[in-house]
Structure formats: C-alpha cells, structure tokens
Amino acid sequence: MTILSESLNYLDMENQVIPLVSIDEYAAKMGEDKDIVTVTFTVKSKLVAEDLVTWFERGYDFILDASVSDGELSPNKWLVFVEMERRSWVARRVIGLLKDLETLTGMPVEEYTLNIDGEDYPMELEIMKQKIILNPAKYEIEKEEPINDELNEMRLKAGLDYKESETPKDEYIKSLQASAGI
C-alpha cells in the first residue's frame, strides 16, 4: 500500500496571494458579527485557496473556521475567509499569520495592505489595534445600533412598534445616557 502525502513547501504560493487583507468586510458564518472577526485574503486560484484553508485550519487553534468563496470574485480571484473570536489579540494574530505566510508567498508583512470599512491602511500592528473593533460590545454600539436606529425610524414611519435594542448596556453607558437625557 502506497501512502500519498502532500504538504506545502517553501514559496509554494509565490505570486499567488494578493497582498490585501480585509477585516470584517464579510459576515461571519460561525456566529454573530459582534463576536467574530472575519479576515479575508484574495488568491489567484481555487487550488491555492483550498490549500490555504487547509493550512489555516490545521496550523492555528485560534482560527474558528476557514473557507473558500463559493465562486470566483473575478477571473482568477478567489477569497479565503478566516474567522476568529473578536478579542484584543486579533491584531497580533493577523500579523503572525502574515509572518508565517511569508514562507509560502515570499512577501513580508510590510507588503500587505489592510482594508477596513473600504479604507486602505499600511499593515501595522498599531493601526490594526486602532481600526479593528476588538470588543463585541463596542462592535454592537458602533456597527449594529445605527442599523437598528434606522430600522426603528422606518418602523415608526410605517406605524409599527419601535423595538428596543437588545444590546446589554453597562452601567457607565447607562449613566452617560441618563446624563444626556437619552
């Protein structure tokens, strides 16, 4: 019996990974967006995408899920989604992934661009810590509450009941709201 063993070797993905990483551009599959950070990579073939997914899932216990887009984004462009918990360590872990990817791509971290909310930034730890929402409660306040407010405005215009936010508010936020008369 012959056993076939394939693994990724040094620079196997050279010129196959586009140096752009987006954060939270796509919805999470493994849970709610407030709890999960979605990191997206773009690669030039489905085979490379599948290899990268396997590499992420086998190599990192902090990765909850990795998957390939259902189809090509455009000719020869596939997306690889990586999901991890929304925690303070996310920025360090993304930088670590990129450093490890250098063995496959030959691209140092500094060559990557970070995209958050449609804006491009240099791939730097401090910028990531400032721009990525790393706390689930803060994510709800900044991303989900404005959407809920818009929906409630539409409900009121349509004569429907207003729905209270399900976001649990801590005592500090409650005191600020009371002071502001909200």
Residue pairs with C-beta under 8 A, 6 or more apart in sequence:
8 51
8 55
8 104
10 103
10 104
11 103
11 104
11 105
11 106
12 51
12 104
13 43
13 48
13 51
13 52
13 101
13 104
13 105
14 104
14 105
14 106
15 44
16 43
16 44
16 45
16 48
16 105
17 41
17 42
17 43
17 44
17 48
17 52
17 101
17 104
17 105
17 107
18 41
18 42
18 43
18 44
18 77
19 107
19 111
19 112
19 113
20 42
20 112
20 113
20 115
20 120
21 39
21 40
21 41
21 94
21 98
21 112
21 113
21 114
21 115
21 123
22 39
22 40
22 114
22 115
22 116
23 37
23 38
23 39
23 40
23 94
23 114
23 115
23 116
23 128
23 131
23 132
24 33
24 37
24 38
24 116
24 117
24 132
24 133
25 38
25 40
25 115
26 38
26 40
26 79
26 81
27 33
27 38
28 35
28 36
28 37
28 38
28 83
29 65
29 67
29 81
29 83
30 36
30 64
30 65
30 83
31 64
33 139
33 143
33 144
34 86
34 136
34 137
34 139
34 140
34 143
34 144
35 85
35 86
35 136
36 64
36 83
36 84
36 85
36 86
37 83
37 84
37 85
37 86
37 90
37 132
37 134
38 81
38 82
38 83
39 81
39 82
39 83
39 84
39 94
39 97
40 79
40 80
40 81
40 82
41 52
41 79
41 80
41 82
42 73
42 77
42 78
42 79
42 80
43 49
43 52
43 77
43 78
43 79
43 80
44 76
44 77
44 78
45 76
45 78
46 68
46 72
46 78
48 78
49 68
49 69
49 78
49 79
49 80
50 68
52 66
52 80
53 66
53 67
53 68
53 80
55 104
56 63
56 66
56 80
56 82
56 97
57 63
57 65
57 66
59 100
60 93
60 97
62 84
62 85
62 89
62 93
63 82
63 83
63 84
64 83
64 84
64 85
65 81
65 82
65 83
66 80
66 81
66 82
66 83
67 80
67 81
68 78
68 79
68 80
68 81
69 78
69 79
69 80
69 81
72 78
73 79
82 97
84 90
84 93
86 133
86 134
86 135
86 136
86 139
87 134
88 134
88 135
90 128
90 132
90 134
91 125
91 128
91 129
91 132
91 134
92 125
94 128
95 109
95 123
95 125
95 128
98 109
98 112
98 123
99 109
101 107
102 108
102 109
109 123
110 122
110 123
111 123
112 123
113 120
113 121
113 122
113 123
114 120
114 121
114 122
114 123
114 124
114 127
114 128
114 131
115 121
116 131
116 132
117 131
119 131
121 127
121 131
133 139
133 142
133 143
137 167
137 168
137 170
140 167
141 167
141 173
144 167
145 165
145 167
148 163
148 165
151 163
152 162
152 163
155 161
155 162
155 163
156 162
169 177
